[in-house]
Amino acid sequence: MLSTLSTHLRRLVRRRWPRRPVLVILAMAAALVAAPPAYAQGEAVTVTSHSHDSGGQTPAAVVCPPHDGLPGVALNALNQHGLDPADTYRGTSNITVCTYALADGSLFVSGEATDQVTITGCGTGALSYTFSGPVSAPDPVTLHRTSFISWTVIPGSGTGDLAGVTGTATLIGDIGPLLTEDGLFTGTLFC
């Protein structure tokens, strides 16, 4: 396909443009056609997972950096992933999260997690990621909050079949008054 494209471009260029631009145009066309996709490190795999945190957070031994001038509270948590039979991401997360209370009653959270998981289409191993996002103020009736979290795999953190994995995901969660959380995350990983 590349040689056919080059031949047609050469014919077109010889008729209409001087020689130097011909070389530039041919080089650009070859680079565009031959360039691998940006995720050439692996195959794109869509992941989905229903998760649950039982609310058993414990104080973490890390110091949270200020967020918009506010101090944070550091907690450790454990999540279980893959609660629905159709989920493609199954395992556990060990999470360290910094939680910041905002003036309007909402929260901002950020932190790091390490997951021991099996990912359909990738295999089994561990990976770590950073995450952050807002959590709504509590509903006045149910006292539940909604979280909107984005996470990104830390490059080089994968082990086992997940060595070299990269990618991102988003989580929408329902947080109960006792800090239990049920969520659904979706994303794309490159394995």
C-alpha positions in Angstrom: 0.0 0.0 0.0 2.9 2.4 0.9 4.6 1.8 -2.5 1.3 2.4 -4.4 0.8 5.6 -2.4 4.4 6.8 -3.1 4.0 6.1 -6.8 0.8 8.1 -7.1 2.3 11.0 -5.0 5.4 11.1 -7.2 3.4 11.3 -10.4 1.2 14.0 -8.9 4.1 16.0 -7.6 6.2 15.8 -10.7 3.4 17.4 -12.7 2.6 20.2 -10.3 5.4 21.1 -7.8 9.2 21.6 -8.0 11.5 18.7 -6.8 12.3 19.8 -3.2 8.7 19.9 -2.0 8.3 16.5 -3.6 10.7 15.0 -1.1 9.1 16.7 1.8 5.6 15.5 0.8 6.8 11.9 0.2 8.5 11.8 3.6 5.4 13.1 5.3 3.1 10.7 3.6 5.4 7.7 4.4 5.6 8.8 8.0 1.9 9.0 8.3 1.2 5.7 6.7 4.0 3.8 8.4 3.6 5.3 11.9 2.4 2.8 14.5 -0.5 3.9 16.7 0.4 5.8 19.9 -0.4 2.7 22.0 2.0 0.4 20.2 3.2 -0.9 23.5 0.2 -3.3 23.6 -3.3 -4.2 22.6 -6.1 -1.9 23.8 -8.4 -3.8 26.2 -11.6 -2.3 27.6 -12.0 -3.0 31.3 -15.1 -2.8 33.5 -15.5 -3.7 37.1 -18.1 -3.4 39.9 -16.3 -2.7 43.2 -17.0 -2.6 46.9 -15.3 -1.1 49.9 -16.7 -2.3 53.2 -15.8 1.0 54.9 -13.0 -0.4 57.1 -10.6 2.5 56.5 -7.6 2.9 58.8 -5.3 5.9 59.3 -2.4 5.9 56.8 1.2 6.7 57.7 1.6 9.2 54.9 1.4 13.0 55.0 -1.0 14.4 52.5 0.2 17.5 50.6 -2.1 20.5 50.8 -4.8 20.7 48.2 -5.8 24.3 47.4 -4.3 25.3 50.8 -6.4 22.6 52.7 -4.9 19.9 54.8 -5.8 16.3 54.0 -6.5 13.2 56.0 -4.7 10.0 54.9 -6.5 6.7 55.0 -5.9 3.1 53.9 -8.7 1.1 52.3 -9.2 -2.2 50.7 -11.5 -2.6 47.6 -12.8 -5.8 46.0 -13.2 -5.7 42.2 -15.1 -8.0 39.8 -18.4 -8.4 41.6 -20.5 -8.8 38.4 -20.1 -11.9 36.3 -19.5 -9.8 33.2 -16.6 -7.8 34.8 -13.3 -7.9 33.0 -11.2 -6.7 35.9 -11.1 -8.9 39.1 -9.1 -8.7 42.2 -8.3 -6.4 45.2 -7.0 -2.9 45.7 -4.8 -1.7 48.5 -5.5 2.1 48.6 -3.9 5.0 50.3 -6.2 8.1 49.9 -5.8 11.7 50.9 -9.2 13.2 51.6 -9.8 17.0 51.7 -13.0 18.6 53.1 -14.2 21.5 51.0 -16.3 24.4 52.3 -19.5 23.4 50.4 -19.5 19.9 52.1 -18.0 18.1 49.2 -14.6 16.4 49.2 -11.6 16.1 47.0 -9.7 12.8 47.1 -6.3 11.7 45.6 -4.0 8.9 46.2 -2.3 5.7 45.0 -3.5 2.1 44.8 -1.9 -1.2 44.0 -4.1 -3.9 42.6 -3.6 -7.7 42.5 -5.9 -8.5 39.5 -6.8 -10.7 36.6 -7.7 -8.7 33.5 -9.5 -10.4 30.7 -7.4 -10.0 27.6 -4.2 -9.1 29.6 -3.6 -11.8 32.3 -2.8 -11.8 36.0 -0.4 -9.7 38.0 -0.2 -6.4 39.9 -0.4 -2.8 38.8 -0.3 0.5 40.6 -2.1 3.7 39.7 -2.7 7.3 40.9 -6.2 8.7 41.2 -8.0 11.9 42.0 -11.4 13.5 41.8 -14.3 15.1 43.5 -16.9 13.6 45.8 -20.3 15.3 46.2 -21.6 16.8 49.4 -23.9 14.3 51.2 -27.5 13.9 50.0 -29.6 15.6 52.8 -31.9 12.6 53.1 -29.7 9.5 52.5 -26.4 11.0 53.5 -24.9 9.2 50.5 -22.2 10.9 48.3 -21.2 10.3 44.7 -17.6 10.0 43.7 -16.2 10.8 40.2 -12.6 9.5 40.2 -10.1 9.2 37.3 -7.1 7.0 37.5 -3.9 6.4 35.5 -1.6 3.4 35.6 1.9 4.3 36.9 4.3 3.4 34.1 6.5 0.4 34.9 4.4 -0.7 37.9 2.9 -3.8 36.3 4.2 -7.3 37.3 3.5 -10.8 35.9 1.4 -10.8 32.8 0.7 -7.0 33.4 4.3 -6.0 33.0 4.3 -2.9 30.7 0.6 -2.3 31.1 -0.6 1.4 30.7 -3.9 3.1 30.6 -6.7 5.0 32.3 -10.1 4.5 33.8 -12.9 6.4 35.6 -14.9 5.4 38.6 -18.4 6.5 39.6 -19.1 5.4 43.1 -21.9 5.6 45.8 -20.4 6.3 49.2 -22.6 5.5 52.2 -22.6 7.4 55.5 -20.3 4.8 57.1 -17.8 5.2 54.2 -18.8 2.0 52.4 -18.5 2.4 48.7 -20.0 0.6 45.7 -18.8 1.7 42.3 -18.4 1.0 38.6 -15.3 1.7 36.7 -14.6 1.6 33.0 -11.4 2.3 31.1 -8.9 1.3 28.5 -5.7 -0.5 29.3 -2.9 -1.4 26.9 -1.4 -4.7 27.6 
